[in-house]
Amino acid sequence: MDALASLNAAQREAVEACGGPLLIIAGPGSGKTRVITNRIAHLIASCGVNPRDILAVTFTNKAAREMKERLECDLGHVADSLSIGTFHAICCRILRADGRAIGLSRGFVIYDDDDQVNLIKQSLTELKLDPKQYPPRLIQSSISAAKSRMQSEQHHAEGVDSYFEEIVQRVYRHYQSLLSQSDAVDFDDILLKTVQLLESQPEVLAHYQSRYQHVLVDEFQDTSDLQWRVLENLVDEVVQDDSGRRSLFYVGDVKQAIYGWRGGNPRLFDVPLTRYPGQIEVLPLHESFRSCPAIMDTVNRTFGDLSGSGLPPQAVERWQRYWEPHRSAQHLEHVEGFATILEPPCDGGSLTPSAEDRYRLVAQLLNDMHPVSRGLTAAVLVRSNDQGRAVVDLLRAECPGMTVIHEGRAAIKDNPLVAVLMALVTFATHPGDMFAWRHLQMSPLVEVLDRLHLDRD
């Protein structure tokens, strides 16, 4: 394949590796998505694998779209038969195809975060519990945590050991009942019910184990326990098949795990290696195509030795076990660059700088760079939209003559018109959906519905 000529030696080795399980430890900017995409194309074009037998799991919908678009360019319409998507998207397809075996209709509705909170508020009201005393979002978080531990509303009762958990258990049961009445599931249900389906219906499990002969997983370090349980069911036979005709190919870097708050468990990195000792080959990718040598040198100096960091010894030992120095790709070796770590001064005798101190340092650096007069565009990366708004306000005040654009945008579903249209479509296809009905009742469309004599019955 011509595409392989553009890969470095380590990437090419990963792409062309024979069947069987393979773990790729990929550093930042090392081209892991490129490797997965080329691996899929290689399986189809050079190994004769049927695209329908390939499952590729990504961490975001955007990554799935980009991967699909790249493969469509390389393979044409053959790529249409591939199964590429996030864990939730793949599980949703499985449930729509086979969920009737556990009582789900093919057209079930998926409730988002706001829908879930509203349903919990309704549950509290119907159970005569005060939402001020029992915050709906806290209860939602507790229910989500229970589902992440694979505890259904029935099994959750077994671990109740406080009054608040007893309240959560009562709300959990009522909440699930209301979901069922609306023919709906939440995001955690998509994974939990897939596990229930695969583990309670042997013929369904056998079908998907037989279908997906080659499984590829991106960003494995951010996989949750529940996602791993889904994956484990699908790949157990693949990993133990020593014929070389099937493969598990998972990519990640435990040092880049950032989604622990959403259930991601970097400790899962060791689980396949422990469960299948000696069966999984490990290949490193540590050449960065994204960053120049100055940045890589700063990374290596900062994170290469954490012995004096004050972190717990077990954390340092685990970090060092996966650490390898990073280097820039050959074509970046002569690229000029500058990298440094700055700590802004603290005002008012504080031991740590405030958010405003840090934002003001950013403004000072931008003013010193004179990007406008030099025809340059500067980017400031922040962790959240709230931080972004604060940085934008300060930069507009501190950087005269500089145009400051905030790229953060509200979700399209938050547009009032879009929300009404979505409620109308949902109610048309699922007349039992109480939230869609209530949304329509509070919208200008209520007069139209009254003239049409439409109601939930």
N, C-alpha and C positions, 0 to 999 in steps of 0.2 A: 504493500500500500504506500502511495506517495506521502500520505500524512505522517507515516512513521519517520520519514527522513528529517522532520523538524523536531523530533524528540531527542533529549539527551540520553545517555546510556542507561541511567537508572530508570527513567520514564519508559524507555523502550523495553527494558527487561520486565517491568511490571505489566505492560500492555501485552507482551508476547508470552507471559508465563503460562505453563501448561495448566491443565485442569486441577481441581483440588482447592482447598481453602488458602487464601493469601491475605495477609494483613499488610497494608501500606501505611507506614508512619510518615505522614507528609507535613513538613514544616510550612509556615505561612508563605504564600506566593510561589509555591513549588509546582503549581500546575496540576493539582490533584483532580479537578473537574475535567481538565483536558485529558488526563490519563484515563479516567473512567470513560469518557466519551470515545476515545480512541480504542479502548479495550472492547467496548460494545461493537464498534465498527469492525474491529479485527475478528471478533467472534463470528460475526455474520459473514463478512467478505472473505476471510481467509480460512476459517474453521468450519464453515458450512452450517452454523447454528441457525435454527429457525428463530426469527425475531420474537415470535410468540412465546418462546421458552425463556425469555430474558426478563428479569425484574430488576429495575434500578430504583433505589430509594434515595431521595434527596431530603435536605432539611427544610427547604423553603419552596414555595410554588414558583418563585422567580427562577431558582436554580433548575427546577424541573423543566420550565419553559425553555430556558437557554440551552439545556442539554438536548431537548427534543429538536430545537431549531438547528443546532449544529449537526445532529444526525440526519435530519431531513436534507441538509445541504450535501452531506457525504453519501447518503444512501437512497435519497428520493423517497418514494411512497412506501418503501420497505419499512421505514421507521414508524409508519402508522400502526404496525402490529406490536410495537414494543409497549411494555407496561412501565411507565416512568412517572413517578410522583412522590409526594411526601408520604409518611406513614399513614397520616389521616386519610389522604386521597386514596391510597391503595386499599386500606381497610374499608373505606366507604364503598368502593367498587365491589369488594368481596361481600359485604353485607347486603348491598342492593341485589346482587346475583343470588345469594344463598341464605340471606338472613331470615327467610320464612321458616327455616328449620328451628329458629329460636324465637319465633313470634313477631318478627319485624316485617312490615310491608315493604314492597320494593320502592315505594315513593315516600319514605319517612322524611320528616323535616329535621334540619340540623339547627339547634338553638345556639346562638353566639353568646358572648359574655354578658351583654346587656339583657338578653332574653332570660338567661339563667338567673340573674339577680332578680329580675321582675317575678319570675316563677317562685323563687324563694320568698320574696315579699308576700306573694299571694298565699304561699304555704303557711307563713307565720300568721297571717291574718286569719286564715281558716282554722288554724290550730289555737287561735286566741292567745298568741304570744307577741310580746312587745318588740318591734324591730329596733327600737332604741336600746333596749336591754340586750338584744341578740342581733348584732349587726349583720345584715344579709350577706355582705361580702366576706365577712369572717366565716360565716356558715358555708358559703359557697367554697371558700378555700379549704375548709375541713372536709367537705364532701368530695372535692376534687382530690385531696390527699388520700382519702379512703379508697377512691377508685384507682388511684395510682398504685396503691398497695393491693389492688385486685380484690377489694372487699365490696361486694354488692350490698344492697340495703339490708338483706337478711344476715349476711356474715358480719357486717359492721357491729351489730348488736353484741356480738361475743366479746368485743374488746372495750366496751363502755366501762369506764372506771371513774367518771366524774359527772357532776350534774350538767355541766355544759355539754359534754359528749352525749349525755342522755337526750338533751334538747336537739343536738345535731342529728341523732339517730331518728327522733320523731319527725324532724323536718325532712331528712333524707328519704324516709319511707313515703311521706306525702308528696314530696317533690317528684320522686320517680313515678308515683301514681298519676300525677298531673301530666308528666311527660308522656306517659303511655296513652292517656286520654287524648292528647293532641297528636298522637302518632309521631312523636319527636324524640330525638336523642341529643345529648350535649357532646362536646368534643371528647371528653373522657370516655363517654359511652362508646364512641366509635372504636376505640382501641379495646376497651374492656369487653364489649360484646363480640368483637372479632376473636379474642382469646376464648371466650365462652363457646363460640361457634366451632372453632377449630378443635377444641379439647373435648367437646361433647358430641361432635358429629364426625366419627372416624372416616366416613366416606368423603365428606367435604375436605377434611385435612389431606387425605390421600390424593384427592384431585389436584389441590394446589401444590403439594409436594412433587407430584408427577409433572405438573405443568411447568413450574419454574425450575429449570435445570441449571440456570446461571443467575445468581443473585449478587447484585452490586449495591453497596451501601456507602453513602458519602457522609462526612461529619460524624463518624461513629462515636466520638468522644461526648457528643451531646445527646446520645440515645438514653431514653428513660428506661426504668425497670419494666414498665408495661410495654413499651415498644420492643424491648429485647425479647419479652415473652412471645410477642407476635412473631418476631423474626426467628426465634429459636424453634418454634413449631414448624416454620416453613423450611428451614435449612438443616435440620438435624440429620436427615438422610443424605443431603448433599455433602455435608462435611465428612460423613463416615463412608462415603462411596469412594473407594480407592481406584476406580477404573479410569479416572482422568477425564471422563466424559461430562462431568458436572463440576461446578465451581462456585465458591463463595469468595467474593472480592470486596473487602471492606477497608475504607480509607479514613484516616483521622489522625489526630495528634492530641494526646491527653493534656498537653500544656496549653492548648487553645480552648479548653472547655470553659464556656461562659454562660451556659444555660441551666446551672444548678437550681436557680430560683423557679425554673419551669419543669423541674423533674429530671433534667439531664444528670446522668450519673457516670462520671469519668472512670469510676472503679470497674465499670463493666468492661473496660478495655482489657482487663486481665481475665475476664470470665471465659471467653472462648478458648484462650490459651490454656487455662486450667482444666476446662471440661474436656478438651480434645488435645491432650499433651502429645507433642511430637508430630501432630498432624497439620499444623498451620505454619506455613512459611512466612517469614517476616522480612520485608524490604523497606529500607529508608529512602525518603526523598527530602533532601535538605538544601537543595540549590534553589535560591529564590530568583524568580523572573520579575519580581515586583520592585525590589529595593536595591539601591546601590550599595557598594562596599561600606561607605561611612555609616549607613544605618545598620547593616549587618554587624559591623564591629561593635557598635554601641549595644546592640542586643546581646552579643556574646559576652561583652564585659559586664553587663548589668545582670544577666540571668545565668551566666555559665557557672558561677560559683555562689551558692546561697548559704555556705557554711556559717557565715557571720550575720545572717539576716535576722536572727531571733525567731525564726519559724520553728514549729515543733520538729524534732529530729526525724520522725517518721515521714513528715511531709517533705523535708529536704531530701531524704533518701529516695522517696518515690519520684521526686522531680529529677534528681540526678540519674536515676535509672533510665529515664527516657530522653535525657538531654544529649544532644549532639550539636557541635558548633554549626552555625548556619553560614552559608557563603552565597555570594551573588553569582548569577549566571555569567558566563564568559563575556557576553555582549554588553554587560553592564560594568565590567571591571574598570573601564576608563571613564565612566560617567562621574562628573563632579557632583558632590553632594555634601550635606552638612547635617549632622544629627547631634542633639544634646538633650539632656534632661535638666530642666530648670525648676527651681523651687522659689516661688514668689516670697517677698518679705512679708512678715506678719505685722498687722497693725494692732495697736491697742494692747500690746503685751501678750497677745495670744500665742500659744505654743504651735498652733497649726494655722496655715493661711485660710482665710475665708473664701467662699466661692467668688465674691467680688474681687478679692486680691488676685485670684487666678485669672479671672476674665480681664482685669486691668492689665496684667502682664501680657496677655495675648494682644490687646490693643497696642501696647507699647512696642512689641515685636513687629507688628504689622506696620506701624508708623515708621520704624527704623528701616524696614525693607523697601519702602517707597514703591509698592507694587503698581500704583496708577501711572506714575511717571515712567516706569520701566516697561509698561505694557504687559504686566503680569496679572494673573488671576490667582488669588490665594484661597485656600480651603481651610476651614476650622471644623474639626470633627468633634461632636459631643455625644454623650451617652443617651440623652433623652430629648424629646421635643421641648420639655419645660426648660431644660438647660439652654437649648438652642434659642428660645425666645429671650432669655436673660442675656445671653452673649450678644445677640443682635441689638438689643436695646443699648447695651453699653458701647458696642463698636460704633453705632450710629452717633453716639454722643462724643466718643473719644477720637474718632478717625474722620475728621472733616474732609470732604471731597471724595470719599470712598463710597461707592455704591455697595450696600450690604443686602444680600438676598438670603432669605431663610427658606431652605428647601423642604422643611417639614410640612406635610400636608395632612389634613384630616381625612379619615377614611371616607370613601365615596358613599358608604352606607349611612354615614352621619348626615348627608344632605337630606333635608326634610322631604323634598319631592321624591328623591330616590327611595327613601324609607316608606312613603305612602304607596308608591308603585310596587315595591317588594311585598308589602302587606297585602295589596290587592291580588297579586299573582299567587301568593301563598294561600290566601283564603279561597281563591278560585280552585286550586288543586287540592287543598286540605281544609274543607269547611269546618272541621272540628278544632282548628287551631285558634285557641282563645285569644292569644296575643295579636294575631293578625286581625281578628274581628274587632278587638278593642282599639287597635291603632286606627282602623278605618272609621270607627265610631267617633273618634276625636279629630278626624280630618274633614276637609271640605267635601269629601266624597260621600259623607253620611247622607246628604240630601238626595244624591243620586240613588244610593242604596234604598232609601225609604220609598222613592218613587217606583223602584223596581220590586218593592216588597220582598227584599232579601233579608233573611235573618239566619242565625246559626242553625236553626232547625230545618 
